[in-house]
Amino acid sequence: MRKLLPAITLVLVFAACNRVPEQVIQPDEMAELMADVRVADAVIAVNPAQYNVPGTREALRQAVFDRHNVTKEQFDSSLVWYGHNMNLYQDIADQTIEILEARMAKVNGVVAEAALSVAGDSVDVWQRPSALIVNSFSPSPYITFNLQADRNWQRGDFFTWNAHLAVPPTDATWSITAEYSDGTTETVVASLDITELNRQSLAFFTDSTRTTIALSGWLRLGLNGDRPVVIDSLSLTRSRITMPNQPYRRMQRRVVPRIDPNDSTKTL
């Protein structure tokens, strides 16, 4: 019996550390609530004119909170608590996706099939967790990735970096850079809208006349004291879609040519 006591104690301590306080929305209900919030955000996104009137967006989200008998303050404070308990938040984020996928399958499987057909040859190449927390105790306010090309990459592939600011930062900027086999690099930089409720995306079209050998990116988050920033729905999709009406070149990108150190006519 004495030998069992330490093991029982460890189990009780672990359970206590993972117990959700009463004032925090419980995991199953939080997943359902987050799924409804995402649906509301999607409705707003596809009906911008209807929800462009001041107060209409807030009213729709408030209707979601009322349905679940919670307040916006409870939702926000619960997000912050789960942000400090990332293992539970990751489970909730995964459960939310499962709920949304199940709803989509019940409502109209044809819609999902059509969406996949439009995406073409797409694959998520994100190699880090789909949800991350950054705070003042983190080693860096940056989220980064670095990918080396494999045999599946082709010229003209384009990449879409997706992220959802569950608990937003004070400001945020992200960037994607491609390195080509001829020594040139190409970069796109953009700011995230910290007031945006939906998932945001940064698209990068690789040069169809060059061979990409590596792709890297960074997301810098502005922190406010000890308040955590929670990012979920992280993904990096590589796609191939024929878009005859859209040029592959983008004016906002910066191309850095290769400089030959032996060429005296070139200066830095």
VMD Tcl script that draws the C-alpha trace (Angstrom):
set ca {
  {0.00 0.00 0.00}
  {2.83 2.40 0.81}
  {4.30 1.85 -2.64}
  {1.00 2.91 -4.19}
  {0.78 6.19 -2.30}
  {3.36 8.13 -4.39}
  {1.71 7.01 -7.61}
  {-1.77 7.96 -6.36}
  {-0.44 11.32 -5.21}
  {1.03 12.02 -8.66}
  {-2.27 11.17 -10.33}
  {-4.18 13.49 -8.00}
  {-1.69 16.32 -8.53}
  {-1.86 15.90 -12.31}
  {-5.65 15.89 -12.21}
  {-5.66 19.03 -10.05}
  {-3.31 20.82 -12.44}
  {-5.63 20.05 -15.39}
  {-8.92 20.85 -13.58}
  {-10.81 23.66 -15.25}
  {-12.04 26.30 -12.75}
  {-15.79 26.76 -12.43}
  {-15.66 30.31 -13.78}
  {-14.02 29.07 -16.99}
  {-16.20 27.66 -19.78}
  {-15.73 23.90 -19.67}
  {-13.90 22.18 -22.57}
  {-16.84 20.51 -24.35}
  {-18.99 23.63 -24.14}
  {-16.01 25.78 -25.17}
  {-15.52 23.69 -28.30}
  {-19.21 24.03 -29.24}
  {-19.08 27.77 -28.54}
  {-15.92 28.27 -30.58}
  {-17.51 26.35 -33.47}
  {-20.58 28.64 -33.36}
  {-18.34 31.71 -33.18}
  {-16.45 30.50 -36.26}
  {-19.74 29.98 -38.11}
  {-20.84 33.50 -37.18}
  {-17.51 34.89 -38.36}
  {-17.90 33.00 -41.64}
  {-21.39 34.47 -42.13}
  {-19.93 37.94 -41.62}
  {-17.10 37.22 -44.06}
  {-19.40 36.12 -46.90}
  {-21.92 38.92 -46.29}
  {-19.74 42.01 -45.85}
  {-22.36 44.45 -47.10}
  {-25.03 43.19 -44.71}
  {-22.69 43.34 -41.72}
  {-21.01 46.61 -42.60}
  {-23.53 48.58 -40.55}
  {-22.08 49.54 -37.14}
  {-23.13 47.13 -34.44}
  {-24.38 44.31 -36.68}
  {-21.26 42.17 -36.29}
  {-21.31 42.56 -32.53}
  {-25.03 41.73 -32.47}
  {-24.48 38.47 -34.32}
  {-21.70 37.39 -32.00}
  {-23.77 38.42 -28.98}
  {-26.56 36.19 -30.26}
  {-24.10 33.29 -30.21}
  {-23.08 34.09 -26.63}
  {-26.74 34.37 -25.59}
  {-27.46 30.97 -27.07}
  {-24.77 29.46 -24.88}
  {-25.76 31.54 -21.83}
  {-22.34 33.15 -21.55}
  {-21.06 36.71 -21.83}
  {-18.35 38.04 -24.09}
  {-16.28 38.70 -20.98}
  {-16.60 35.03 -19.93}
  {-15.56 33.92 -23.40}
  {-12.55 36.24 -23.48}
  {-11.40 35.34 -19.98}
  {-11.82 31.64 -20.75}
  {-9.66 32.04 -23.85}
  {-6.98 33.67 -21.73}
  {-7.14 30.83 -19.16}
  {-6.88 28.17 -21.86}
  {-4.04 30.19 -23.33}
  {-2.14 29.48 -20.11}
  {-3.11 25.79 -20.37}
  {-2.12 25.06 -23.93}
  {-2.54 21.29 -23.77}
  {-6.24 21.72 -23.05}
  {-6.59 24.49 -25.62}
  {-5.07 22.27 -28.33}
  {-7.65 19.56 -27.54}
  {-10.46 22.13 -27.72}
  {-9.16 23.51 -31.03}
  {-9.06 19.99 -32.50}
  {-12.56 19.27 -31.19}
  {-13.83 22.52 -32.71}
  {-12.54 21.48 -36.13}
  {-14.20 18.08 -35.77}
  {-17.52 19.75 -34.90}
  {-17.32 22.05 -37.92}
  {-16.38 19.20 -40.26}
  {-19.29 17.09 -38.97}
  {-21.71 19.99 -39.46}
  {-20.47 20.58 -42.99}
  {-20.88 16.91 -43.85}
  {-24.47 16.91 -42.55}
  {-25.49 20.14 -44.24}
  {-24.09 19.57 -47.69}
  {-21.35 17.14 -48.62}
  {-21.36 18.55 -52.15}
  {-20.07 21.87 -50.84}
  {-17.08 20.17 -49.26}
  {-16.42 18.21 -52.45}
  {-16.60 21.38 -54.53}
  {-14.22 23.16 -52.17}
  {-11.70 20.36 -52.52}
  {-11.97 20.37 -56.30}
  {-11.30 24.12 -56.41}
  {-8.26 23.73 -54.19}
  {-6.68 21.41 -56.72}
  {-3.45 19.71 -55.70}
  {-3.19 21.11 -52.18}
  {-1.34 19.88 -49.13}
  {-0.72 21.34 -45.68}
  {3.05 21.47 -45.17}
  {2.92 23.14 -41.73}
  {5.28 21.24 -39.42}
  {4.63 23.02 -36.12}
  {1.63 22.75 -33.76}
  {-1.60 24.19 -35.15}
  {-2.06 26.26 -31.98}
  {0.64 28.23 -30.16}
  {0.84 30.57 -27.20}
  {3.33 33.44 -26.93}
  {3.81 35.60 -23.85}
  {6.48 37.62 -22.04}
  {8.09 34.39 -20.83}
  {8.50 33.00 -24.35}
  {12.02 32.96 -25.82}
  {10.90 35.16 -28.70}
  {7.79 37.00 -29.90}
  {8.30 35.37 -33.31}
  {6.70 32.27 -34.85}
  {8.86 31.00 -37.69}
  {9.12 28.21 -40.23}
  {11.79 27.08 -42.69}
  {11.14 24.51 -45.41}
  {13.48 22.92 -47.92}
  {12.00 22.02 -51.30}
  {11.35 18.37 -52.04}
  {10.60 16.54 -55.27}
  {6.90 17.43 -55.05}
  {7.51 21.15 -55.39}
  {6.98 22.68 -58.82}
  {7.57 26.03 -60.41}
  {4.64 28.35 -59.90}
  {3.41 26.66 -56.72}
  {1.78 29.08 -54.36}
  {1.64 28.94 -50.59}
  {-1.01 30.23 -48.20}
  {-0.08 30.79 -44.56}
  {-3.19 30.77 -42.38}
  {-3.64 31.88 -38.77}
  {-6.43 32.86 -36.41}
  {-5.79 35.35 -33.61}
  {-7.80 33.71 -30.81}
  {-6.32 36.05 -28.20}
  {-4.92 38.90 -30.31}
  {-1.63 40.76 -29.80}
  {-1.20 44.51 -29.76}
  {0.04 44.30 -33.35}
  {1.27 41.61 -35.72}
  {3.32 41.39 -38.91}
  {4.19 38.35 -41.00}
  {6.40 37.59 -43.96}
  {7.21 34.81 -46.45}
  {10.47 34.55 -48.39}
  {11.33 32.20 -51.26}
  {14.89 31.31 -52.18}
  {15.48 30.31 -55.80}
  {18.16 28.12 -57.34}
  {19.65 31.08 -59.26}
  {20.48 32.83 -55.98}
  {17.62 35.33 -55.99}
  {15.15 35.70 -53.15}
  {11.62 37.05 -53.11}
  {9.71 38.38 -50.12}
  {6.21 39.49 -49.17}
  {5.48 41.34 -45.90}
  {2.07 42.28 -44.52}
  {0.35 43.29 -41.29}
  {-2.40 41.28 -39.66}
  {-5.62 42.97 -38.62}
  {-5.80 42.40 -34.85}
  {-9.51 43.31 -34.92}
  {-10.32 40.66 -37.54}
  {-12.44 37.83 -36.13}
  {-11.87 35.37 -38.96}
  {-8.84 33.34 -39.92}
  {-6.37 35.46 -41.88}
  {-4.12 34.41 -44.74}
  {-0.91 35.50 -46.38}
  {-0.55 34.26 -49.96}
  {2.76 33.85 -51.73}
  {3.07 33.00 -55.43}
  {6.42 31.49 -56.33}
  {7.99 32.56 -59.61}
  {6.90 30.24 -62.42}
  {10.20 30.92 -64.25}
  {12.45 29.95 -61.32}
  {13.03 26.86 -59.21}
  {12.25 27.32 -55.52}
  {14.75 25.60 -53.22}
  {13.53 26.90 -49.84}
  {10.66 28.79 -48.26}
  {10.78 30.54 -44.89}
  {8.56 32.85 -42.91}
  {8.11 34.70 -39.66}
  {5.19 36.08 -37.68}
  {6.01 38.80 -35.14}
  {3.56 39.38 -32.30}
  {3.29 42.53 -30.22}
  {2.93 41.63 -26.53}
  {1.19 43.54 -23.76}
  {2.78 42.67 -20.41}
  {2.07 39.13 -19.19}
  {-1.12 38.80 -21.24}
  {-0.69 35.76 -23.51}
  {-1.28 35.80 -27.24}
  {-2.98 32.69 -28.60}
  {-2.73 31.72 -32.26}
  {-4.65 28.76 -33.63}
  {-5.68 27.29 -37.00}
  {-2.07 27.60 -38.14}
  {-1.41 25.96 -41.49}
  {0.71 26.42 -44.59}
  {-0.96 25.15 -47.74}
  {0.94 24.46 -50.94}
  {-1.41 24.55 -53.94}
  {-1.48 24.36 -57.69}
  {-4.36 26.18 -59.31}
  {-4.59 27.42 -62.89}
  {-5.56 31.08 -62.75}
  {-5.24 32.53 -66.28}
  {-6.63 35.90 -65.19}
  {-4.18 36.38 -62.33}
  {-0.53 37.21 -63.00}
  {2.04 35.36 -60.97}
  {3.96 38.53 -60.26}
  {2.88 40.64 -57.31}
  {3.85 44.31 -57.04}
  {4.12 44.22 -53.22}
  {6.96 41.69 -53.31}
  {10.63 42.55 -53.15}
  {13.01 40.65 -55.42}
  {16.68 40.59 -54.45}
  {18.93 39.58 -57.36}
  {22.01 37.49 -56.94}
  {25.18 39.59 -56.68}
  {28.40 38.23 -58.08}
  {31.24 39.33 -55.74}
  {33.67 39.23 -58.68}
  {31.58 41.65 -60.76}
  {32.90 45.15 -60.05}
  {29.95 46.74 -61.86}
  {27.57 45.62 -59.11}
  {27.37 47.45 -55.80}
  {25.47 46.63 -52.64}
}
mol new
graphics top color blue
foreach p $ca { graphics top sphere $p radius 0.5 }
foreach p [lrange $ca 0 end-1] q [lrange $ca 1 end] { graphics top cylinder $p $q radius 0.2 }
display resetview
